[in-house]
Amino acid sequence: MYFSISNDISIMLRLEHLKKYYATQKAVDDISLHIKKGTIYGLLGPNGAGKSSLLRMVTGITLPDEGKIIFDGQPFNANIHSINIGYMPEERGLYKKMKIGEQILYLAQLKGLSKIEAMQKINYWFKKMDMHSWWNKKVEDLSKGMSQKLQFVTTVIHNPKLLILDEPFSGLDPVNSEIIKQEIYALAHTGTTILFSTHRMEQVEEICQEIALINQGKVILQGNVADVKNQFKRNQYKLVIDQALQGFEQQVVSNNDFEYVLQFSTPNESKALLNHCLQHNYHIQTFQEILPSLNEIFIQQVEGTTASRQFTN
């Protein structure tokens, strides 16, 4: 199979037909993804879907059995590109007995920063994340949420072009979750490409612009979040008015104190409903299309794929 190097400068990470086998198991089965620069990209899937195996190949921890990884237009080289990647794994990798200041200085220098540059970055992030009193503490003395903040800082300290976050909000309280979330937005705004792996659909829906849904080692759905939700919409609408709705009884799915959910066969029927309400002088408080959540789409696609493979096997 022939692979050409991408000349599209808007693409940070291009995965071409990646495959990874463990004995007879296909952990990653012919996955291709194109992730644009500055994008927050969500990698979704149930446990055992192949997400971790895919991330390990992207970071150079393991090599693909087949396929190509093209990073910023060039063939991937783990030694060269490691300084341009920040990886925060789900299984945290901090040294528990080592002092925090010494540890982060050491890790920053491993990523190519000089001692002076590293100290400048550490001071910046410690002040920004309210960690200035942590220098002489040990990781084992930190709470899970504090460890998570430290892990995030060690991941971004060298300003990576590609930031890979595997369940970054695990163990964080709402306040610190919001702090990390805002930092993710800020990094993306300045051009950092972020690959965000999680099973938390509500976080993906809020944060990510593009997604790929992986199940049993394959991509079963990918695209812009808004486009994906529109693809699976069911022509359902929410209508809140000031009196009982007449004339659309067959389309009403639910009614709770003049708050209606209606199901139509075509989008044009919703226009007829709106015209009807206007003609009969209903006071319309809410009229909006109901789009499925990513969680609903996720369950539908994963269950459908699993059932299909069980049937064909």
C-alpha positions as CSV (number, residue, x, y, z in Angstrom):
1,M,0.0,0.0,0.0
2,Y,1.4,3.5,-0.9
3,F,1.2,6.4,1.4
4,S,1.9,10.0,0.4
5,I,3.1,12.7,2.7
6,S,0.4,15.4,3.3
7,N,1.0,18.8,1.9
8,D,-2.1,20.2,3.7
9,I,-0.5,22.6,6.2
10,S,-3.9,22.8,8.1
11,I,-3.5,19.2,9.3
12,M,-1.5,18.6,12.5
13,L,-2.0,14.8,12.8
14,R,-2.8,12.5,10.0
15,L,-3.4,8.8,10.8
16,E,-3.5,6.6,7.7
17,H,-4.9,3.0,8.0
18,L,-3.4,2.3,11.4
19,K,-3.5,-1.3,12.6
20,K,-2.3,-2.8,15.9
21,Y,-2.5,-6.5,16.8
22,Y,-2.1,-8.2,20.2
23,A,-1.9,-12.0,19.5
24,T,-5.1,-12.6,17.6
25,Q,-6.9,-9.4,18.8
26,K,-7.2,-6.4,16.5
27,A,-6.8,-3.5,19.0
28,V,-6.8,-1.0,16.2
29,D,-8.3,-2.1,12.9
30,D,-7.6,0.2,10.0
31,I,-8.2,3.6,11.6
32,S,-7.7,6.8,9.6
33,L,-8.1,10.3,11.1
34,H,-7.2,13.8,10.0
35,I,-6.9,16.3,12.9
36,K,-6.6,20.0,12.1
37,K,-4.3,22.4,13.8
38,G,-5.9,24.3,16.7
39,T,-8.8,21.8,16.9
40,I,-10.1,20.2,20.1
41,Y,-10.7,16.7,18.9
42,G,-12.7,14.2,20.9
43,L,-11.8,10.5,20.8
44,L,-14.7,8.5,22.2
45,G,-15.4,4.9,22.8
46,P,-16.3,2.3,25.4
47,N,-13.6,0.5,27.5
48,G,-11.6,-1.8,25.2
49,A,-12.5,0.1,22.1
50,G,-8.9,0.7,21.1
51,K,-8.5,4.3,22.2
52,S,-5.5,3.7,24.5
53,S,-3.7,1.5,21.8
54,L,-4.2,4.3,19.3
55,L,-2.8,7.0,21.6
56,R,0.2,4.9,22.4
57,M,1.0,4.7,18.7
58,V,0.5,8.4,18.3
59,T,2.9,9.2,21.1
60,G,5.5,6.6,19.9
61,I,5.2,4.3,23.0
62,T,4.4,1.5,20.6
63,L,4.7,1.2,16.8
64,P,1.8,0.4,14.4
65,D,1.8,-3.0,12.7
66,E,0.5,-1.3,9.6
67,G,-0.2,2.2,8.5
68,K,1.4,5.6,8.8
69,I,1.4,8.5,11.3
70,I,2.1,11.9,9.7
71,F,2.8,14.7,12.2
72,D,2.7,18.3,11.0
73,G,3.3,17.2,7.4
74,Q,6.3,14.9,8.2
75,P,6.6,11.1,8.8
76,F,6.4,10.5,12.5
77,N,9.7,10.0,14.4
78,A,9.2,9.4,18.1
79,N,12.6,10.9,19.1
80,I,12.1,14.1,17.0
81,H,8.4,14.7,17.6
82,S,8.3,13.8,21.4
83,I,9.3,17.4,22.2
84,N,6.3,18.6,20.2
85,I,3.8,16.4,22.0
86,G,2.4,16.6,25.5
87,Y,0.7,13.4,26.7
88,M,-1.3,13.1,29.9
89,P,-2.2,9.4,30.3
90,E,-5.2,8.1,32.2
91,E,-2.7,6.2,34.5
92,R,-0.8,9.1,36.0
93,G,3.0,8.8,35.8
94,L,4.4,11.1,38.5
95,Y,7.2,10.1,41.0
96,K,5.5,9.9,44.3
97,K,8.6,10.3,46.5
98,M,10.2,13.2,44.5
99,K,9.7,16.8,45.4
100,I,7.3,18.5,43.0
101,G,9.6,21.4,42.1
102,E,12.5,19.1,41.3
103,Q,10.3,16.7,39.4
104,I,8.7,19.3,37.1
105,L,12.1,20.9,36.4
106,Y,13.5,17.5,35.5
107,L,10.5,16.7,33.2
108,A,10.6,20.1,31.5
109,Q,14.3,19.6,30.7
110,L,13.6,16.2,29.3
111,K,11.2,18.0,26.8
112,G,14.1,20.2,25.6
113,L,13.8,23.3,27.8
114,S,17.0,24.8,29.3
115,K,17.0,25.2,33.1
116,I,16.4,28.9,32.8
117,E,13.5,28.4,30.3
118,A,12.1,25.6,32.5
119,M,12.2,27.8,35.7
120,Q,10.4,30.6,33.8
121,K,7.7,28.2,32.7
122,I,7.3,26.7,36.1
123,N,6.9,30.1,37.8
124,Y,4.3,31.1,35.2
125,W,2.2,27.9,35.6
126,F,2.6,27.7,39.4
127,K,1.3,31.3,39.7
128,K,-1.4,30.7,37.2
129,M,-2.7,27.5,38.8
130,D,-2.2,28.7,42.4
131,M,0.6,26.1,43.0
132,H,3.3,28.5,44.2
133,S,3.5,26.8,47.7
134,W,4.0,23.3,46.2
135,W,7.7,23.3,45.4
136,N,9.0,21.3,48.3
137,K,5.9,19.0,48.7
138,K,5.9,15.4,47.5
139,V,3.4,14.0,45.1
140,E,2.3,11.4,47.7
141,D,1.2,14.4,49.9
142,L,-1.2,15.7,47.3
143,S,-4.9,14.9,46.9
144,K,-6.1,13.3,43.7
145,G,-7.3,16.7,42.3
146,M,-4.0,18.4,43.2
147,S,-2.1,15.6,41.5
148,Q,-4.2,16.1,38.4
149,K,-3.4,19.8,38.3
150,L,0.3,18.9,38.6
151,Q,0.1,16.3,35.9
152,F,-1.6,18.9,33.6
153,V,1.2,21.4,34.1
154,T,3.9,18.9,33.5
155,T,2.1,18.0,30.2
156,V,1.9,21.5,28.9
157,I,5.1,23.0,30.4
158,H,7.0,22.9,27.0
159,N,4.2,24.4,24.9
160,P,3.6,21.3,22.8
161,K,2.1,21.5,19.3
162,L,-0.1,18.5,20.1
163,L,-1.6,18.0,23.5
164,I,-3.1,14.5,24.2
165,L,-5.4,14.4,27.3
166,D,-6.7,11.0,28.5
167,E,-9.6,11.6,31.0
168,P,-8.1,15.0,32.2
169,F,-11.0,15.8,34.5
170,S,-10.8,12.6,36.5
171,G,-10.7,13.3,40.3
172,L,-11.2,17.1,39.9
173,D,-13.8,19.1,41.8
174,P,-16.0,21.5,39.8
175,V,-13.8,24.5,40.5
176,N,-10.6,22.9,39.3
177,S,-12.4,21.2,36.4
178,E,-13.4,24.7,35.2
179,I,-9.8,25.9,35.6
180,I,-8.5,23.1,33.4
181,K,-11.3,23.5,30.9
182,Q,-10.5,27.2,30.5
183,E,-6.8,26.4,30.0
184,I,-7.7,23.9,27.3
185,Y,-9.7,26.6,25.5
186,A,-6.8,29.1,25.9
187,L,-4.3,26.6,24.5
188,A,-6.5,25.8,21.5
189,H,-7.0,29.5,20.9
190,T,-3.2,30.0,20.6
191,G,-2.9,27.2,18.1
192,T,-2.3,24.0,20.2
193,T,-4.0,21.0,18.7
194,I,-5.8,18.9,21.4
195,L,-6.7,15.3,21.3
196,F,-9.1,14.6,24.1
197,S,-10.0,11.0,25.0
198,T,-12.8,10.3,27.4
199,H,-16.0,8.4,27.9
200,R,-17.8,11.5,29.4
201,M,-20.2,12.5,26.6
202,E,-21.3,15.8,28.3
203,Q,-17.7,17.0,28.4
204,V,-17.1,16.2,24.7
205,E,-20.3,17.9,23.8
206,E,-19.2,21.0,25.6
207,I,-15.5,21.2,24.7
208,C,-14.8,19.4,21.4
209,Q,-15.3,20.7,17.9
210,E,-14.6,17.4,16.1
211,I,-15.1,13.8,17.3
212,A,-14.4,10.2,16.3
213,L,-16.3,7.3,17.8
214,I,-14.3,4.1,18.1
215,N,-15.7,0.7,18.8
216,Q,-14.0,-2.7,18.5
217,G,-10.9,-1.1,17.0
218,K,-12.7,0.7,14.2
219,V,-14.0,4.3,13.6
220,I,-17.8,4.0,13.3
221,L,-18.6,7.7,13.3
222,Q,-16.6,10.9,12.9
223,G,-17.1,14.6,12.0
224,N,-18.0,18.0,13.4
225,V,-20.0,17.8,16.6
226,A,-22.9,20.0,15.3
227,D,-23.0,18.1,12.0
228,V,-23.1,14.7,13.8
229,K,-26.0,15.8,15.9
230,N,-27.8,17.1,12.9
231,Q,-27.2,13.8,11.1
232,F,-29.1,11.9,13.8
233,K,-31.9,14.4,14.5
234,R,-35.4,13.0,14.6
235,N,-37.5,16.0,13.6
236,Q,-38.6,16.5,17.2
237,Y,-39.5,19.9,18.5
238,K,-40.1,21.5,21.8
239,L,-43.0,24.0,22.0
240,V,-44.0,25.9,25.2
241,I,-47.2,28.0,24.9
242,D,-49.8,29.5,27.2
243,Q,-52.8,27.2,26.4
244,A,-53.7,23.8,25.1
245,L,-52.5,23.0,21.6
246,Q,-55.3,22.0,19.2
247,G,-55.0,20.2,15.9
248,F,-51.6,18.4,16.3
249,E,-52.7,15.7,18.8
250,Q,-51.2,12.8,16.7
251,Q,-47.7,14.5,16.6
252,V,-47.6,15.1,20.4
253,V,-45.0,12.8,22.1
254,S,-45.4,14.4,25.5
255,N,-47.2,17.2,27.2
256,N,-46.4,18.7,30.6
257,D,-48.4,21.8,31.5
258,F,-48.4,23.2,28.0
259,E,-44.8,22.2,27.4
260,Y,-45.0,19.9,24.3
261,V,-42.6,17.6,22.5
262,L,-43.8,16.9,19.0
263,Q,-42.5,14.3,16.5
264,F,-42.9,15.1,12.7
265,S,-42.2,13.1,9.6
266,T,-40.6,16.0,7.7
267,P,-39.1,19.3,8.7
268,N,-41.8,21.2,6.8
269,E,-44.4,20.0,9.3
270,S,-42.7,22.1,12.0
271,K,-43.3,25.2,9.8
272,A,-47.0,24.3,9.7
273,L,-47.1,24.1,13.5
274,L,-45.4,27.5,13.9
275,N,-47.9,29.1,11.4
276,H,-50.8,27.4,13.2
277,C,-49.6,28.9,16.6
278,L,-49.3,32.4,15.1
279,Q,-52.7,32.2,13.4
280,H,-54.4,31.2,16.6
281,N,-52.6,33.8,18.7
282,Y,-50.8,31.4,21.0
283,H,-48.2,33.1,23.1
284,I,-45.0,31.1,22.1
285,Q,-42.5,31.0,24.9
286,T,-40.2,28.4,23.4
287,F,-40.0,26.8,19.9
288,Q,-36.9,24.8,19.1
289,E,-35.7,21.7,17.5
290,I,-34.5,18.9,19.8
291,L,-31.2,17.5,18.8
292,P,-30.0,14.2,20.2
293,S,-27.2,14.3,22.7
294,L,-23.8,12.7,21.9
295,N,-24.6,10.2,24.6
296,E,-27.7,9.0,22.8
297,I,-25.8,8.8,19.5
298,F,-23.0,7.0,21.2
299,I,-25.3,4.3,22.7
300,Q,-27.2,3.9,19.4
301,Q,-24.1,3.5,17.3
302,V,-22.1,1.2,19.7
303,E,-25.1,-1.1,20.3
304,G,-25.9,-1.2,16.6
305,T,-22.3,-2.0,15.6
306,T,-22.0,-4.7,18.3
307,A,-25.3,-6.3,17.3
308,S,-24.3,-6.2,13.7
309,R,-21.0,-7.9,14.3
310,Q,-22.6,-10.6,16.5
311,F,-25.1,-11.3,13.7
312,T,-22.5,-11.5,11.0
313,N,-20.2,-13.7,13.1
